[in-house]
Amino acid sequence: MNKQILKLAVPSILANITIPLVGLVDTAIVGHIADATIIGGIAVGTMLFDLLYWNFGFLRVGTSGMTAQAFGRGDEKECATLLAQGLTISAFATILIWLIQWLFVTAALACVPCSDDVAAFARSYFFVRIWAAPATLALMALKGWFIGMQDTVSPMACDIVVNVVNMVASYVLAVYTPLGAIGVAYGTVIAQFTGLLLAAIILFAKYGKFLAIWKSAELHVFRSLGRLMRLNTSLFIRSLCFMVVYVGFTAIAGSYGDVQLAVSSILMKLFMLFSYFVDGFAYAGEALVGKCIGEGADENKLGKVVKILFNWSIGVGVIFTLVYAFWGIDCVRLMTDDDSVLQAVTPFLGWLIAMPVVSTLAFMWDGIYVGATAGKEIRNAMIWAAVGFVAGYAALYYWLGIQALYIAYFIHLVARVAYLTLLWQSVQKEKIYE
C-alpha cells in the first residue's frame, strides 16, 4: 500500500513544490525591485484571485472524487461524462468572471483596508491576470479528472510547466522590460495558457478513447449532473468559508499598515509551503479513497489506506516544524531584504513552528473526505472553522492586537481537524454500505 500511495503522491509533491516557488519568486522579485507597498499590492491582487478561483475549486475537487469512484466501478462512460461536465462548467464560469470583473474588483477593494497605492497596484495586477481565467478554470477540471483516473503524473507535468514558465516569464518581464513589477501578472497569463495547451495534448494522446465516447450517442452531459451539482454546491459553500478565513487574514493584516500586510503575506506563503507536500498525499487520498468506495472495498482496506496516509502527512508536518524552528528567519530573508519587514516579522516567527502539524492533519482529512465525496461534512467543517476564526479574532484583538489574527487562524485549523476526525467513522460506514 505504501508503494501505491507513493506512486500517486510523489508526482503531485514534485509538481506542488513548484507552486509555492512561484509565489516565493514573485514576492522575492518584487521584494528586491520595489518596496513594501508593492509587496502589499501583490498580496492584495493575489487575494482577489484567491477569492475568485477558490470559489470554483469544486471544478477540481468535485471532479476528482466522483471520477475516482467511477474509475473504481470501471464505468468509462461516467468518467467521460464527468470530464465533459467539468469543462462545460469551467467555460460558463469563465464567462461569469469576465462579466463581473469590474464590479468585483471595485467592490472587493472597497472592503479591503489598504493604502491607495497598494489598491492601485492591486487593480492593475488584477486586470492583467484576469485574462488567464479560461485556462486556469479549465486546468482545474482537467487536473481533477486526471487525479480521479489515478493519474497524478499528468497534472504533475502540467503544474511543473505552468510554474516554471511562470517563474521565468515573470522574472524576465519584471526585471528586463519596462513593465516592472506588473510583469509578474503577464507572466502568469502566459504560463496558464501554456499549461492548458500541454493538458490538451495529454488528453488527446493518453485518453483518446474517452474523447471518442464524446462523439457517440452514449455520452449524456447532463447525466448525474444533479449529484455533481449537489456536491459542488457544498464545495462552493466550503470555498466561501475559506474566503472568510484567508481573505479575512489578508484584509485584517492590511488594517495594521503596509508593513504588517507584507509580513502577513510572507508568513502565509511559509504557512502554506508545507501544505504543498501534504497535498501530494491528500491527492493520493482522493484517488485511493474514491477508488476503494467505487469498487466496494471493506472497512479494513479503507481504514488501512487512511492510516498510512496520515503517517506520511504527519511526518511532513514534523519535518517542517524542525525547519522553521532552526531556520525560520532565514526563510523570510529569502523573500525580502526590506529591513522594516524583517524587523516586524520577528514577533510572529513562533507561529511558523506551531502551524505545520495541525495544518497537515486538516489538509489530509480534506483529501480523504473529497475521495469519499462527503461534501456536506467538509462543508460543515469549514463553516465551523470560519466561525472559530471570526470569533477568535473578535474576542482577542482588543488585548492582543495583530497577534489575535494568528491565534484565530490556528483556531480555524483545530476546528477543522476536530470536526472531521469525530465524523469519519460514521462517514466511512455510510459510504461503504450506501
C-alpha positions in Angstrom: 0.0 0.0 0.0 2.9 2.4 0.7 4.2 1.9 -2.8 0.7 2.6 -4.3 0.4 5.8 -2.2 3.8 7.0 -3.1 3.2 6.3 -6.8 0.3 8.7 -6.6 1.7 11.1 -4.1 5.3 11.7 -5.3 4.3 13.2 -8.7 1.9 15.6 -7.0 4.6 16.5 -4.5 7.1 17.2 -7.2 4.6 19.4 -9.0 3.4 21.1 -5.8 7.0 22.0 -4.9 6.9 24.4 -7.9 3.7 26.0 -6.8 5.0 27.8 -3.7 8.2 28.6 -5.6 6.1 30.7 -7.9 4.7 32.8 -5.0 8.1 32.9 -3.4 9.8 34.0 -6.6 7.1 36.6 -7.4 7.4 38.0 -3.9 11.2 37.9 -4.0 11.3 39.6 -7.4 9.0 42.4 -6.2 10.7 42.5 -2.8 14.1 43.2 -4.4 13.0 45.7 -7.0 10.2 47.5 -5.1 9.1 48.4 -1.5 6.6 47.2 1.0 3.8 49.0 -0.9 4.3 46.9 -4.0 4.7 43.7 -1.9 1.3 44.5 -0.3 -0.2 45.2 -3.7 0.9 41.8 -4.9 -0.6 40.3 -1.8 -4.0 42.0 -2.3 -4.0 41.3 -6.0 -3.3 37.6 -5.3 -6.0 37.6 -2.6 -8.5 38.9 -5.2 -7.8 35.8 -7.4 -8.0 33.6 -4.4 -11.4 35.0 -3.8 -12.5 34.2 -7.3 -10.8 30.9 -8.0 -11.2 29.2 -4.7 -14.9 29.6 -5.2 -14.5 27.5 -8.3 -12.3 25.0 -6.5 -15.1 22.4 -6.9 -14.1 22.1 -10.5 -11.0 20.1 -9.4 -12.2 18.7 -6.1 -15.7 17.5 -7.1 -14.5 16.2 -10.4 -11.7 14.3 -8.7 -13.8 12.5 -6.1 -16.6 11.5 -8.5 -14.2 10.4 -11.2 -12.3 8.2 -8.8 -15.4 6.4 -7.7 -16.5 5.9 -11.4 -13.0 4.6 -12.1 -13.3 2.2 -9.2 -16.6 0.9 -10.7 -15.0 0.6 -14.1 -17.6 2.9 -15.6 -15.8 4.6 -18.6 -19.0 6.3 -19.8 -19.4 8.1 -16.5 -15.7 9.1 -16.5 -16.1 10.6 -19.9 -19.3 12.4 -18.8 -17.6 13.9 -15.8 -14.8 15.2 -17.9 -17.3 16.9 -20.3 -19.3 18.3 -17.4 -16.2 19.8 -15.7 -15.0 21.5 -18.9 -18.5 22.8 -19.6 -18.9 24.3 -16.1 -15.4 25.9 -16.4 -16.4 27.6 -19.7 -19.6 29.1 -18.1 -17.6 30.1 -15.0 -15.1 32.0 -17.3 -17.9 34.0 -18.9 -19.3 34.8 -15.5 -15.9 36.0 -14.2 -15.3 38.2 -17.2 -18.8 39.7 -16.9 -18.4 40.7 -13.3 -14.7 41.5 -13.2 -15.0 45.3 -12.9 -17.8 45.2 -10.3 -15.9 42.5 -8.4 -12.5 44.3 -8.1 -14.2 47.6 -7.3 -16.3 46.1 -4.5 -13.5 43.9 -3.2 -11.0 46.8 -2.9 -13.6 48.9 -1.2 -13.8 46.3 1.5 -10.1 45.8 1.9 -8.4 48.3 4.3 -5.2 49.2 2.4 -3.5 52.4 1.2 -4.4 54.0 -2.2 -1.0 53.0 -3.6 -1.5 49.3 -2.7 -5.0 49.4 -4.1 -3.9 51.0 -7.4 -1.2 48.3 -8.0 -3.6 45.5 -7.0 -6.1 46.8 -9.5 -3.6 46.9 -12.3 -2.4 43.4 -11.4 -6.0 42.1 -11.4 -7.0 43.4 -14.9 -3.9 41.8 -16.5 -4.1 38.5 -14.8 -7.9 38.1 -15.4 -7.2 37.1 -19.0 -5.9 33.8 -17.8 -9.3 32.8 -16.4 -10.3 30.3 -19.1 -7.0 28.5 -18.9 -7.0 28.5 -15.1 -10.5 27.1 -14.7 -10.2 24.5 -17.5 -7.0 23.3 -15.9 -8.8 22.8 -12.5 -11.3 20.5 -14.1 -8.7 18.6 -16.1 -6.3 18.1 -13.2 -9.2 16.9 -11.0 -10.2 14.4 -13.7 -6.6 13.1 -14.1 -6.3 12.6 -10.4 -9.6 10.7 -10.3 -8.3 8.5 -13.1 -5.4 7.5 -10.7 -3.1 9.6 -12.8 -1.0 12.1 -10.9 1.8 12.2 -13.5 -0.3 14.2 -16.0 -1.2 17.0 -13.5 2.4 17.0 -12.3 3.6 17.7 -15.9 1.0 20.5 -16.3 1.9 22.1 -12.9 5.6 21.9 -13.5 5.3 23.5 -16.9 2.9 26.2 -15.7 5.1 27.1 -12.7 8.4 27.0 -14.4 7.1 29.2 -17.3 5.5 31.5 -14.7 8.8 32.0 -12.8 10.9 32.5 -15.9 8.4 34.8 -17.7 7.7 36.8 -14.5 11.3 37.4 -13.8 12.2 38.3 -17.4 9.2 40.7 -17.8 9.6 42.3 -14.4 13.3 42.7 -14.4 14.3 43.1 -18.1 11.3 45.0 -19.6 9.7 48.4 -18.9 6.7 46.6 -17.3 8.5 46.4 -14.0 6.6 44.7 -11.1 3.4 44.3 -13.1 5.3 41.9 -15.3 4.6 39.1 -12.8 0.9 39.3 -13.8 1.7 38.9 -17.5 4.0 36.0 -16.7 1.1 34.2 -15.0 -1.2 34.7 -18.1 1.5 33.2 -20.4 2.1 30.3 -18.0 -1.6 29.3 -17.6 -2.2 29.1 -21.3 1.0 27.1 -21.8 -0.3 24.6 -19.2 -3.7 24.3 -20.8 -2.0 23.5 -24.2 0.0 20.7 -22.5 -3.1 19.3 -20.8 -5.0 19.2 -24.1 -2.1 17.4 -25.7 -2.0 14.8 -22.9 -5.8 14.4 -23.1 -5.8 13.6 -26.8 -2.6 11.4 -26.6 -3.4 9.4 -23.5 -7.2 9.4 -23.1 -8.4 9.3 -26.7 -10.9 6.5 -26.0 -12.8 8.8 -23.6 -12.9 11.6 -26.2 -14.3 9.0 -28.6 -17.2 8.5 -26.2 -18.0 12.2 -26.5 -18.7 11.7 -30.2 -21.1 8.8 -29.6 -24.7 8.9 -28.5 -23.6 7.2 -25.3 -22.4 10.5 -23.8 -25.1 12.3 -21.8 -23.6 15.5 -20.4 -26.5 16.1 -18.0 -26.5 12.5 -16.7 -25.5 12.5 -13.0 -25.3 16.3 -13.1 -27.7 16.6 -10.2 -25.3 14.6 -7.9 -22.3 16.6 -9.2 -24.1 19.9 -8.6 -25.2 18.9 -5.1 -21.6 18.0 -4.3 -20.3 21.2 -5.9 -22.8 23.3 -4.0 -21.4 22.1 -0.8 -17.9 22.6 -2.0 -18.8 26.1 -3.2 -20.1 27.0 0.3 -16.9 25.5 1.7 -14.9 27.8 -0.6 -16.8 30.8 0.6 -15.9 29.9 4.2 -12.2 29.5 3.1 -12.5 33.1 1.8 -13.7 34.3 5.2 -10.5 32.9 6.7 -7.9 33.6 4.0 -9.2 36.9 2.7 -10.0 37.9 6.2 -6.5 37.2 7.2 -5.1 39.5 4.5 -7.7 42.2 5.0 -7.2 42.3 8.7 -3.4 42.4 8.4 -3.8 45.3 5.9 -5.7 47.3 8.5 -2.5 47.4 10.6 -0.5 49.1 7.8 1.5 48.1 4.7 4.4 46.7 6.6 2.2 44.3 8.5 0.4 43.4 5.3 3.8 42.5 3.8 4.7 40.4 6.9 1.4 38.5 6.8 1.8 37.8 3.1 5.3 36.3 3.6 4.2 34.3 6.6 1.1 33.0 4.9 3.3 31.7 2.0 5.5 29.9 4.5 2.4 28.6 6.3 1.3 27.1 3.0 4.7 25.9 1.8 4.4 22.6 3.7 0.8 22.1 2.5 2.1 21.5 -1.0 3.9 18.5 0.2 1.0 17.2 2.2 -1.3 17.9 -0.7 0.5 15.2 -2.6 -0.8 12.7 -0.1 -4.1 14.4 0.0 -4.4 13.9 -3.8 -3.4 10.3 -3.3 -6.2 10.1 -0.7 -8.7 11.5 -3.1 -7.8 8.9 -5.7 -7.5 5.9 -3.4 -10.4 6.5 -1.1 -12.6 7.2 -4.1 -11.4 4.1 -5.9 -11.9 2.0 -2.7 -15.5 3.2 -2.3 -16.2 2.8 -6.0 -15.1 -0.8 -6.1 -16.9 -1.7 -2.8 -13.8 -2.2 -0.6 -14.4 -3.2 3.1 -13.8 -1.0 6.1 -10.5 -2.7 6.9 -8.9 -1.9 3.5 -10.2 1.7 3.6 -9.0 2.1 7.2 -5.6 0.9 6.3 -5.3 3.4 3.4 -6.4 6.2 5.7 -3.9 5.2 8.4 -0.9 5.1 6.1 -1.9 8.4 4.5 -1.8 10.1 7.9 1.5 8.5 8.8 3.1 10.1 5.8 1.4 13.5 6.3 2.3 13.8 9.9 5.9 13.1 9.0 5.9 16.0 6.6 4.5 18.2 9.4 7.2 17.3 11.8 10.0 17.9 9.2 8.7 21.5 8.6 8.3 22.2 12.3 12.0 21.5 12.7 13.0 23.5 9.6 11.1 26.6 10.8 12.4 26.1 14.4 16.0 26.4 13.2 15.8 28.5 10.0 12.6 30.5 10.2 14.1 33.9 9.9 16.4 32.7 7.1 13.3 31.6 5.1 11.9 35.1 5.5 15.2 36.7 4.3 14.9 34.6 1.1 11.8 36.6 0.3 12.7 40.2 1.2 15.6 42.3 2.2 13.4 45.2 3.4 14.6 46.0 6.9 11.2 47.2 8.1 9.6 43.9 7.1 12.4 41.8 8.7 12.2 43.6 12.0 8.4 43.4 12.0 8.3 39.7 11.4 10.2 38.6 14.5 7.3 38.5 17.0 5.4 36.1 14.7 8.1 33.5 14.0 6.8 31.2 16.7 3.7 30.6 14.6 5.9 29.0 11.9 6.7 26.3 14.4 3.2 25.9 15.7 1.3 25.6 12.4 2.8 22.6 10.4 1.5 19.5 12.2 -2.1 20.7 12.8 -2.2 22.0 9.2 -1.2 18.7 7.8 -3.9 16.9 9.6 -6.5 19.4 8.3 -5.3 19.1 4.7 -5.1 15.3 4.8 -8.7 15.0 6.1 -9.9 17.2 3.3 -8.4 14.8 0.7 -9.9 11.8 2.3 -13.4 13.3 2.5 -13.1 14.5 -1.1 -12.4 11.0 -2.2 -15.5 9.9 -0.3 -17.5 12.7 -1.9 -18.6 13.7 1.5 -19.4 17.2 0.5 -21.8 18.0 3.4 -19.3 17.1 6.0 -16.4 19.1 4.7 -18.7 22.0 4.1 -19.9 21.9 7.7 -16.3 21.5 9.0 -15.3 24.7 7.2 -18.4 26.6 8.4 -17.4 25.8 12.0 -13.7 26.7 11.2 -14.8 30.1 9.8 -16.9 30.8 12.8 -13.9 29.9 15.0 -11.6 32.2 13.1 -14.0 35.2 13.3 -14.9 34.6 17.0 -11.3 34.1 17.9 -10.1 37.3 16.4 -13.1 39.3 17.7 -12.6 38.0 21.3 -8.8 38.7 21.4 -7.8 41.6 19.1 -8.6 44.3 21.8 -6.0 42.8 24.1 -3.5 41.2 21.7 -3.7 43.3 18.6 -2.5 41.6 15.4 -1.3 38.5 17.3 -5.0 37.7 17.7 -5.1 37.2 13.9 -2.6 34.4 14.0 -4.4 32.8 17.0 -7.6 32.9 15.1 -6.0 31.2 12.1 -4.7 28.5 14.4 -8.2 28.1 15.9 -9.8 27.5 12.5 -7.3 24.7 11.8 -8.0 23.0 15.1 -11.8 23.2 14.4 -11.4 21.5 11.0 -9.3 18.7 12.4 -11.6 18.0 15.4 -14.8 18.0 13.4 -13.6 15.8 10.6 -11.9 13.3 13.0 -15.0 12.9 15.0 -17.2 12.2 12.0 -15.0 9.9 10.0 -16.2 6.5 11.4 -19.9 7.3 10.6 -19.0 8.7 7.1 -16.8 5.6 6.3 -19.7 3.2 7.1 -22.2 5.3 5.2 -20.1 5.5 2.0 -19.2 1.8 2.1 -22.7 0.5 2.6 -24.7 3.1 0.7 
